[in-house]
Amino acid sequence: MAFEDLKYPQRTRLEYLDRLFFWDGAATRASLIKQFGISNAQAALDFRAYLAEAAEDALQYDASSRQYHAHKSFKRLTGKASSIELQQLLISEPSSSFDRLPDLQRTQDMRVLRPLYRAFRTKEAVRIVYQSMRDPEPMTRWIAPMRFASDGVRLHVRAWCYEREAFRDFHPARIDPDHSFKETRPADTVPRDDGWFTWAVMHLKPHSRLTEAQQRVVRIEFGFAGDVLEARTRKALEFYTERRWGLEQKEPRLERVSVSYIPMSEEEIDAN
């Protein structure tokens, strides 16, 4: 990637220029001065550094507007664009041109997360009081935290449950911090987590209830390269993947054609 040899502050400014040329199609020294509070002389140096890396004729200077315009031959110097970049640019706008839905933050109590992590690191089992959504009252369990996973909203701990004699996913927010972690012991007799070390390869297609035109835009939206989209995840995380992709919604846009379960090789297990 370009600008790797530059110091971080200047590299950040040149990456910002790269985004402006891609999204706005133009940039000026004032763009840098406004965003970073630098001097006009420093902005001129940054522009020269950027122009030295840009392809010939990729940028054209317009004397009347005193700004550089990206030619149709322009190509980014810092990798592919992303929607996150666009959000950052919109947020920096002075007008109310962007907003987002409220984020209902899930509780992340450090009195729970820290002892879970420490038990994971020291390979110990811990005694917890856990309120599941299936049981009407809290239950006391011995668990051995083995791994952590995120579903994009909250953190889960995957642990061996000695009462159920199986691997289970536990939501830290459902662990009672005042009555848990009073006892620990070595995490003995924990088998290999085959669900974690097995790939679930889901083959998806636009839902059959959709019209042909609707199916076409679904393929565009989800980046189909062919008739079927392949989504690979761990078998242990298959449920969360289906939920995130909306496969269990009342009127889903995607449907599962099939799923293949592929045990990881020993090399993959060592790397994962």
N, C-alpha and C positions, 0 to 999 in steps of 0.2 A: 504494500500500500504506500502511496506517496506520502511525503512529509514525515516519515518515521524517524529521520535523523534530527528533526527539529526539536527544540525544547517544547515542553507541553503547552505553555500559554500560546505560543505562535501556532503550533500545530492545531490547537483548538480553533483559532481564528480562521485558519485556512480551510479547515473542515467545514466551518460555518459558511465561508464563501462558496465552497463546493455545493452545499445544500441550496444556497440562494440561486446560484446559476441553474441548478437543476429545476427547482420549483418555480422561481420567479422569472427565470430567463434573463436576469440582469442583476447587477450589483454595483455599488459605488463605494468610495472611501467612507462616505458618511454612514453607510450600512455598518461598517466595522466600528466606527467611532461611537455610534449610538448604542450598539450592542455591548461593546467591551470597555468603553470609556477611554480609549487610547488616543494618542495625539495624531494629528494629520500626517506627520512625518512617519510615524510607525505604521499607519494605515497604508501609506505609499510603499513602504518596504514590504508589507504583507502582500500587496497586489503584485509587486515585482516577483516575489517568491512564487506566488501562485501561477503567474503567467509563464514563468520559466519551466513549470511542470506541465502546463496545458499543451495540448496538441496545437500545431500550427494552424492558424485561422479558425480555431475553435471559438475564440472570443473576438469580438469586434468592438472597437471604441466608437461611441457616438459623441461627437464634440458638442452637439446642440444640447443634449441631456446630460452630458458629462458622466456617462456611465458605460460600462462594458455590457454588451449583449451576448448571450450564448447563441452561437450559430447552430444550425441544424446538425452539424457534424460534432457538436459538443458531446463529450463523454465524461462521466464522473471520474474523479481521481481517487475517491475514497470508498469504493465498493458500492453495492446495490443500495438503492433508496428503500425507505420503509415508511409505513404509515405513522410510526412514532415520531419520525422527523417532522412530518407534516403537522402533527399535533403540537410539537414544540414551537414551530413557526407560528401557528395560529394563536397559541397561548401568549406569545410575545407581542401580538397585535394590540394596539391601544383600545380598539373597539371590542364590544362583546360579540366577537365573531365565532366563538367556540365555547362549548360547555360539555359536560359529561354527566352521566347518571350518577346518583349518589352511591357510594361504596359502603355497603353494610359490613363493616369490619368484624371479623370473627375474633373472639377473645383469644389472646395468646398469653397466658399467664406464665411468667417466668418461674413461678414456684412449682410449675408442672414441667415445663420444657427443660429446665436445667437438670433436675434429677433424672429425667428420662434420658437426656443426652449423656449424663455421667454414667448411668447404668449401661448404656450402649457402649461407651468407651471402655469401661472396666469389665464388660461381659458378665454383668450381674443381673439377677432377677429381682424384681421389686414387687412389693405387695401394695395394690392400689384398690381404691373404692371407686367403682365405675358405674355411671348411669347410662345404659344403652337405651336406644329407642324401642327395643323389643321387650325389655323387662320393665315392669311397672315400678320397681324399686331398685336402688343401687345394690350392686353386688361386689363382694370382695374377691379379688382375683390376684393370682401370682402371674406376672408376665415377664418375659425376657425381651426387652427392646432390641431389635436386630437391624432395622433400617428405617429411614424416613422418606416420605414422598409428599409432593405437593400436587393438589388437583387444580392449581391456579388460583384458588381462593384461600385455602387453609392448609395447614400442615397436618399430616397424619403420621402416626408411628406404627410401623408394622412389627408385631411382636409375637412370640410364641406364647400362647395362653395355656398354662398348665391345667386349668380346669376343663377346657374344651379339647385339649390335646390337639391343637391345630394353630396355624398362623392366622391372626386376625388383625384387622386395621382398627386402631383406637384413635378417637378424636381427643386430643389433649384437653380441650375445654370441658369434656365430660368426666374428667378425672377430678375427684375431690382433693384439692391441695391440702386441706386441713387434716384429713384422715388417711392420706396415702404416704408411701415412702418411709413408713416407720420401721420397716424391716427389709433387709436385703439378704441375698444368698447367692452363691455361684450359679450361673446359668448353665446347669448341667442338662445333659440328654436332650439338647435341641437338635432336631434333624435338619437336613438341608431343605431350604425353602424352594421347592421345585416350582411353585407358582411365580416366584421372583426370577428364577433362572430359566424361564420358558417364554419364548416370544409368542405373542398373539398377533397374527397377521390378519387384519380385517380387510375384506374386499367390499368396497362400498360403491353404490351407484345412485343417481338421482331417483327419488322415490317414484314408484310406478303410477301413483295417483296423479302426478303432475302432468301438465300438458307438455307437448314437445318443446314449445317455446320456453316454458318454465324450466324444463330439464336442461335446456341449453344454457340458461343463465346460471343455474346451479353448478354446472361444470366449470363455468368461468369463475364463479365465486370461490369455489373450493380448489381451483387449480388442477382440474383433471388434465392429464396428458393423453389419456385414452378413454375407453368406455368405462373402465373400472378404476377407482382410486384405491390405492393400498395404504393403509395406516398400520404402523407397527408399534406395539407397546408391549410391556410385560403382561403376562397373563394375570398377575396379581393386581394390575392397574386397569384391567380391561373395563371393569364397571365404570370407573371414573372417566375413562376415555369415551365410552358410549354416551355418558351423560353430558360431557362437555361438547361432543359433536351433535347433541340433540337427537340421538337415535331413539330415545324413549319418550320424546314429546308426542303430544296428541296428533299433530300434523307435521311430522318431520320432513325435512327436505331431502334427507339421505336415508337409504335403507341398506342393511347388510346383506350382501349376496352370500358370503361364506366367511368362515374364519379358520385359519390353520394354526395349529399349535406346534411350535418347533423348539425342542430343547436346545439350550445353548451348548456350544462346544466347551470343552475344558478351557480353551484359550479365551473364549468370551466370558466365561465365569470368572476367570482370573482378572480380566480387564473390567468386569462389572461388579 
